């Protein structure tokens, strides 16, 4: 069975368009699934074992860590087959 999961990376746009392309390449490398990129959305299509929402979430977190963005962004679950990269709310100390 083929699974399709979308990754909404619209909030990463501020980091530059090449970051979204790097993310797509990173996911393709790790999952060996079919990865397509539209302006702010990455679509991952693959077999059950290689593409699960849980596994994809781990890869997204690893990517953010490697790019030193994990302090500014987090990965949250969207609708049924969607993951979102959200900007963290940074609280200023008073």
C-alpha positions as CSV (number, residue, x, y, z in Angstrom):
1,X,0.0,0.0,0.0
2,X,1.3,3.4,-0.9
3,X,1.2,6.2,1.7
4,X,1.3,9.9,1.0
5,X,2.4,12.3,3.7
6,X,2.6,16.1,3.3
7,X,5.1,18.2,5.2
8,X,4.1,21.9,5.5
9,X,7.4,23.8,5.7
10,X,5.9,27.3,5.1
11,X,7.4,28.7,8.2
12,X,10.9,27.7,7.1
13,X,10.6,30.0,4.1
14,X,12.2,32.8,6.2
15,X,15.4,30.7,6.4
16,X,15.7,30.8,2.6
17,X,14.3,28.7,-0.2
18,X,17.3,26.4,-0.3
19,X,16.5,25.1,3.2
20,X,13.2,23.5,1.9
21,X,15.1,22.0,-1.0
22,X,17.8,20.6,1.4
23,X,15.0,19.2,3.5
24,X,13.4,17.4,0.5
25,X,16.8,16.0,-0.5
26,X,17.4,14.8,3.1
27,X,14.1,13.0,3.3
28,X,14.7,11.4,-0.1
29,X,18.1,10.2,1.0
30,X,16.8,8.7,4.3
31,X,13.5,7.1,3.1
32,X,14.3,6.3,-0.6
33,X,10.7,7.4,-1.3
34,X,9.3,9.6,-4.0
35,X,9.7,13.2,-2.8
36,X,8.1,16.2,-4.6
37,X,8.4,19.9,-3.6
38,X,5.8,22.6,-4.3
39,X,6.5,26.1,-3.0
40,X,6.1,25.4,0.7
41,X,4.9,21.8,0.8
42,X,6.9,18.6,0.5
43,X,5.0,15.5,-0.5
44,X,6.4,12.1,0.4
45,X,5.0,9.0,-1.3
46,X,6.3,5.5,-0.5
47,X,5.6,2.0,0.9
48,X,4.3,1.4,4.4
49,X,7.6,0.6,6.1
50,X,9.8,3.3,4.6
51,X,7.3,6.1,5.0
52,X,5.4,6.4,8.3
53,X,4.3,9.6,10.0
54,X,6.4,8.7,13.1
55,X,9.5,7.9,11.1
56,X,9.2,11.1,9.0
57,X,8.8,13.2,12.2
58,X,12.1,11.8,13.5
59,X,13.9,12.6,10.2
60,X,12.5,16.2,10.3
61,X,13.8,16.6,13.9
62,X,17.2,15.3,12.8
63,X,17.3,17.7,9.9
64,X,16.4,20.7,12.1
65,X,19.2,19.6,14.5
66,X,21.8,19.3,11.7
67,X,20.9,22.7,10.3
68,X,21.0,24.1,13.9
69,X,17.4,25.2,13.6
70,X,15.9,23.0,16.4
71,X,16.0,25.9,18.9
72,X,13.7,27.9,16.6
73,X,11.4,25.3,15.0
74,X,9.5,22.3,16.1
75,X,7.6,19.5,14.3
76,X,3.9,19.1,15.1
77,X,1.2,16.8,13.7
78,X,-1.3,18.4,11.3
79,X,-4.3,16.8,9.9
80,X,-4.5,13.0,9.2
81,X,-1.5,12.8,6.9
82,X,0.3,16.1,7.5
83,X,3.3,17.2,9.5
84,X,4.0,20.9,10.1
85,X,7.3,22.6,10.9
86,X,6.2,25.4,13.3
87,X,8.2,28.3,14.6
88,X,8.8,28.2,18.3
89,X,7.5,31.0,20.5
90,X,10.6,32.5,22.1
91,X,9.8,34.1,25.4
92,X,12.1,36.9,26.4
93,X,13.3,37.0,29.9
94,X,12.4,40.0,31.9
